[in-house]
Amino acid sequence: MNVLFVSAEVAPFAKTGGLGDVGAALPRALRAAGHDVRIVLPCYRRIFEGNYRLKLLIPPITLAIGQSRISFETLEVTLPDSDVPVYLIRCPRLYDRPNIYTGDADEHLRFALLNWAALRIAQQLGFAPDIVHANDWQTGLLPLMLKTVFAWDRLFENTRSVLTIHNIGHQGTFAASAISEVGLGMTAASFHQEHLAEGRMSFMLTGLLYANAITTVSPTYAREIQTVEHGVGLDGFLRQRRDVLFGILNGIDDAEWNPTKDRHLPARYSADDLTGKAANKAALLQQLRLPNRPGVPLIGMVTRLAWQKGLDLCFEALPALFRQRDVQLVVLGSGEAKYEAFFAELAHRLPHRVAFINRFSEPLAHLIEAGSDMFLMPSRYEPCGLNQMYSLAYGTPPIVHRTGGLADTVRQWDPRSGEGNGFVFDHFDAVGLKWALGAAVDTYRSSRAWSRIVQNGMRAELGWSHRVREYEDLYRALAPS
């Protein structure tokens, strides 16, 4: 099948979170399964800072978008570890900025161009997609555009659209006047009229209304977002379209996240030989300048320091844990000031037990996954989550709140049956987190039980090769024969 995959993030070119990882891993898996996948991505400033071999594919095209005339050229690069072409939309006026996302007044125009350019590039190349796969709000205009302003072109007469919701909390909501500014004034009647009357329009909602299928990144999250609690105002629309709403769990890129061949690790290891895991813990503790104390568990965290990640629970639970049990903690991440201050103060008070690295580092993230004994992820909500799956693959049992993809991937350890791969608390409160932390640390004392938990996680099928079939089945069900 021909798949045009459109995303605001694709690792390693542009990434702020899980969207970037999926934006690379799913196309790579589809290509390995024999499909002709082409990726479209904005050409941000940071891409020129990398050592990529870029070549001009299509010379400048000028589009009349609303009252603006916007020119862009198309560069081509190959997705690493694959032969998937990535078409980069080079438009310095909109994308030559320090960050992928901005608070600038033209944010709606920046991503409207991504939608327009993706379909214009397909036209220029004569590439007739069976599926246009849109991702999150930044590409939410594509399903409507295929049914309206591009419906005349027979290139797209058999094209069907899929919109994947990676995080429904980000909806791309702008003033109603943005409809004409993004070049869709002639389709204003197709936008949600009550929202327009209230003076707003939403890229995400528009995509939800017109996509042939809607997916999200875990089965539990697909159910959760149909509730008032988790739907962020769109639950009613999702319930109306539940017959085309599918929860497909993300996989991990096991070419990149694999302890048997991870280039970031000083020692590699497998489920059959965990010697290297101990060596990685020693290397991590040395790098963090924490003492290596046999029998003392090291808890790892790699996270955005944000409200969604459930870090408010740590304010009470972690100090209590350090008072009651002998543990160490490493936290890698940055974000909201109150969380940065909390972890900085904790590291200051407990310099031999806590390390806080207030930034992000890909090599260090890999080493924390490999060198920690357990991984803490108390998210308030989590559409899918990848770090808990990385942890399972690296033999680092996760401690999680039962929500979204965490509920779909982490099973509570049962000492009677020997089943389970982590520790799960049901109620989002400090009492629940304290219980899960205590259960994990107590279980760690039993080498036999801990070895079983580690093996259960490491032997799970977590890679995209096991997930891609569900997307293939959906694509085939949508696209005419």
GISUL-V31375 format. One record per residue. N is the residue number from 1. PHI is phi in whole degrees, 0 to 359 (none if undefined). D_LAST is the distance of its C-alpha to the last C-alpha in Angstrom with 1 decimal. Layout:
{{N	PHI	D_LAST} {N	PHI	D_LAST}}
This chain:
{{1	none	10.3} {2	264	12.6} {3	234	14.8} {4	260	17.7} {5	256	20.2} {6	242	23.1} {7	209	26.3} {8	279	30.0} {9	221	30.9} {10	213	29.9} {11	286	32.5} {12	269	34.6} {13	290	34.5} {14	207	34.8} {15	206	35.3} {16	241	37.2} {17	187	35.7} {18	298	32.7} {19	303	30.2} {20	296	31.2} {21	295	30.8} {22	293	27.3} {23	299	26.4} {24	262	27.3} {25	289	26.4} {26	293	22.8} {27	301	21.6} {28	297	23.8} {29	290	22.2} {30	296	18.6} {31	295	19.8} {32	296	21.6} {33	275	18.4} {34	104	17.0} {35	267	15.1} {36	270	16.3} {37	252	18.1} {38	236	20.6} {39	257	23.2} {40	241	25.1} {41	213	28.6} {42	299	31.8} {43	266	34.5} {44	286	37.3} {45	304	40.8} {46	298	40.7} {47	294	38.1} {48	288	40.8} {49	277	43.2} {50	269	41.1} {51	265	41.2} {52	250	37.8} {53	268	37.1} {54	262	35.7} {55	224	34.9} {56	287	34.3} {57	256	30.7} {58	229	30.8} {59	294	34.2} {60	306	35.2} {61	240	33.2} {62	251	35.1} {63	250	33.4} {64	266	35.2} {65	248	34.4} {66	61	36.6} {67	269	40.1} {68	257	39.4} {69	249	38.6} {70	238	37.0} {71	256	36.6} {72	213	34.6} {73	242	33.8} {74	247	31.1} {75	259	32.2} {76	235	30.2} {77	215	31.1} {78	261	29.5} {79	296	28.9} {80	306	31.7} {81	62	30.9} {82	196	27.5} {83	244	26.1} {84	283	24.1} {85	284	25.2} {86	244	26.7} {87	262	27.2} {88	261	30.5} {89	274	31.4} {90	266	35.1} {91	218	36.9} {92	307	40.5} {93	304	41.3} {94	252	38.9} {95	244	38.4} {96	275	41.7} {97	222	43.1} {98	297	44.4} {99	239	41.8} {100	294	38.0} {101	250	38.7} {102	225	41.7} {103	257	43.6} {104	288	43.8} {105	293	43.5} {106	255	40.5} {107	301	38.3} {108	296	35.8} {109	287	35.7} {110	302	35.3} {111	268	32.0} {112	298	30.9} {113	299	31.0} {114	303	28.7} {115	293	26.0} {116	299	26.8} {117	294	27.2} {118	302	23.9} {119	284	21.9} {120	293	24.6} {121	296	24.3} {122	302	20.6} {123	297	21.6} {124	299	24.5} {125	269	22.5} {126	66	19.6} {127	267	17.3} {128	265	14.0} {129	283	13.1} {130	289	9.8} {131	230	12.5} {132	258	16.1} {133	258	18.1} {134	266	21.4} {135	227	24.5} {136	62	27.4} {137	298	29.2} {138	299	29.5} {139	243	25.9} {140	291	25.7} {141	278	25.6} {142	301	22.2} {143	302	20.1} {144	292	22.6} {145	298	22.7} {146	297	19.0} {147	269	19.5} {148	232	22.8} {149	291	24.4} {150	250	21.4} {151	292	19.4} {152	292	20.9} {153	274	19.2} {154	295	16.1} {155	303	15.5} {156	255	14.4} {157	294	12.7} {158	252	9.3} {159	280	11.4} {160	240	12.0} {161	246	15.4} {162	235	17.0} {163	245	20.8} {164	260	22.9} {165	268	26.4} {166	270	28.8} {167	202	31.9} {168	287	32.0} {169	291	35.7} {170	251	34.8} {171	242	33.3} {172	62	34.2} {173	263	36.4} {174	224	38.3} {175	298	40.4} {176	303	38.7} {177	297	39.8} {178	295	37.4} {179	302	34.6} {180	287	36.2} {181	292	37.2} {182	265	33.7} {183	83	32.7} {184	240	31.0} {185	302	33.9} {186	291	32.0} {187	251	29.6} {188	305	32.5} {189	294	31.8} {190	272	28.5} {191	279	30.4} {192	293	32.1} {193	290	35.1} {194	295	37.5} {195	295	37.2} {196	298	37.8} {197	298	40.8} {198	273	42.0} {199	87	41.7} {200	217	38.8} {201	220	35.1} {202	230	32.9} {203	300	30.1} {204	297	28.9} {205	299	29.0} {206	301	27.2} {207	296	24.3} {208	296	24.5} {209	287	24.3} {210	243	21.3} {211	294	18.9} {212	291	15.7} {213	213	17.0} {214	241	20.4} {215	237	21.5} {216	223	25.0} {217	265	26.6} {218	194	27.9} {219	300	27.5} {220	295	31.1} {221	296	30.8} {222	299	27.9} {223	284	30.4} {224	298	33.3} {225	286	31.9} {226	270	31.6} {227	253	35.4} {228	299	38.1} {229	297	39.6} {230	245	36.6} {231	278	34.4} {232	50	36.7} {233	86	36.5} {234	252	32.7} {235	299	32.7} {236	297	32.5} {237	294	29.4} {238	290	27.7} {239	295	28.8} {240	295	27.3} {241	251	23.8} {242	298	24.3} {243	289	21.2} {244	241	19.0} {245	255	21.7} {246	231	21.4} {247	260	24.1} {248	242	23.1} {249	297	26.3} {250	296	26.9} {251	251	27.8} {252	250	30.6} {253	280	30.5} {254	280	32.3} {255	277	32.9} {256	264	35.0} {257	249	36.3} {258	208	37.5} {259	294	41.2} {260	279	41.2} {261	215	40.5} {262	292	41.1} {263	289	42.9} {264	273	44.6} {265	262	46.5} {266	291	49.9} {267	221	49.2} {268	262	45.9} {269	202	45.5} {270	216	43.3} {271	296	43.3} {272	274	45.4} {273	213	47.9} {274	267	48.6} {275	305	51.7} {276	295	50.0} {277	295	49.3} {278	296	53.0} {279	294	53.6} {280	293	51.0} {281	297	52.9} {282	298	56.1} {283	293	54.7} {284	295	53.3} {285	299	56.6} {286	297	58.5} {287	295	56.4} {288	276	56.8} {289	63	60.6} {290	253	60.4} {291	292	62.5} {292	268	60.8} {293	245	62.1} {294	305	61.0} {295	87	59.8} {296	262	59.1} {297	287	55.4} {298	253	53.7} {299	264	51.2} {300	251	48.6} {301	220	46.9} {302	231	44.5} {303	199	43.5} {304	289	43.5} {305	273	46.7} {306	222	45.2} {307	306	45.6} {308	303	42.1} {309	280	43.2} {310	72	45.8} {311	287	48.7} {312	301	51.1} {313	295	51.4} {314	291	52.8} {315	304	55.8} {316	262	57.3} {317	288	55.6} {318	289	56.1} {319	303	59.9} {320	296	60.4} {321	298	58.6} {322	292	60.8} {323	288	63.9} {324	261	63.1} {325	221	61.4} {326	268	61.7} {327	220	58.3} {328	235	57.1} {329	218	54.4} {330	234	52.5} {331	234	50.5} {332	241	48.4} {333	160	47.2} {334	215	48.2} {335	159	47.6} {336	293	49.7} {337	301	53.4} {338	292	54.5} {339	283	52.4} {340	300	53.5} {341	295	57.1} {342	298	56.8} {343	290	55.6} {344	295	58.0} {345	293	60.9} {346	298	59.8} {347	293	59.8} {348	293	63.2} {349	284	64.8} {350	234	63.4} {351	295	63.3} {352	264	63.3} {353	236	60.5} {354	228	58.1} {355	234	56.4} {356	236	54.5} {357	251	52.6} {358	272	51.9} {359	191	49.0} {360	239	45.8} {361	218	45.7} {362	298	42.7} {363	300	44.9} {364	290	47.1} {365	300	44.1} {366	296	43.1} {367	292	46.8} {368	294	47.2} {369	299	44.2} {370	279	45.7} {371	270	49.3} {372	283	49.4} {373	272	50.0} {374	212	48.0} {375	232	45.8} {376	259	46.3} {377	213	43.5} {378	269	44.7} {379	305	42.1} {380	296	42.5} {381	214	38.7} {382	208	36.1} {383	310	32.4} {384	224	31.7} {385	84	34.5} {386	245	34.4} {387	298	38.1} {388	293	38.4} {389	284	35.7} {390	303	37.5} {391	298	40.7} {392	301	39.3} {393	297	38.2} {394	262	41.6} {395	70	43.6} {396	236	44.8} {397	307	44.4} {398	276	43.3} {399	243	45.3} {400	222	43.0} {401	274	42.8} {402	284	40.3} {403	204	37.7} {404	47	34.1} {405	293	32.8} {406	296	36.4} {407	293	36.3} {408	277	33.0} {409	240	34.4} {410	252	38.2} {411	247	39.8} {412	300	43.5} {413	296	45.7} {414	240	47.3} {415	294	50.4} {416	286	50.7} {417	265	47.3} {418	76	46.9} {419	258	43.4} {420	113	42.3} {421	226	41.8} {422	185	43.6} {423	227	45.6} {424	233	44.1} {425	251	46.1} {426	277	44.8} {427	262	46.9} {428	281	46.8} {429	205	50.6} {430	295	53.1} {431	298	54.2} {432	297	50.7} {433	294	50.5} {434	301	54.1} {435	299	53.2} {436	295	50.2} {437	297	52.1} {438	297	55.0} {439	297	52.9} {440	294	51.3} {441	295	54.7} {442	294	56.4} {443	293	53.7} {444	301	54.0} {445	292	57.6} {446	263	56.3} {447	299	55.1} {448	292	53.6} {449	295	51.6} {450	295	50.5} {451	299	49.4} {452	293	47.2} {453	298	45.5} {454	300	44.9} {455	296	43.4} {456	302	41.1} {457	288	39.7} {458	289	39.4} {459	266	37.6} {460	286	34.8} {461	270	31.2} {462	245	30.9} {463	284	28.8} {464	292	25.4} {465	299	24.1} {466	268	24.4} {467	261	22.8} {468	297	19.8} {469	299	17.9} {470	293	17.9} {471	292	16.3} {472	301	13.6} {473	298	12.9} {474	293	13.1} {475	302	10.8} {476	294	8.0} {477	292	9.1} {478	275	9.2} {479	278	6.4} {480	302	3.8} {481	297	0.0}}
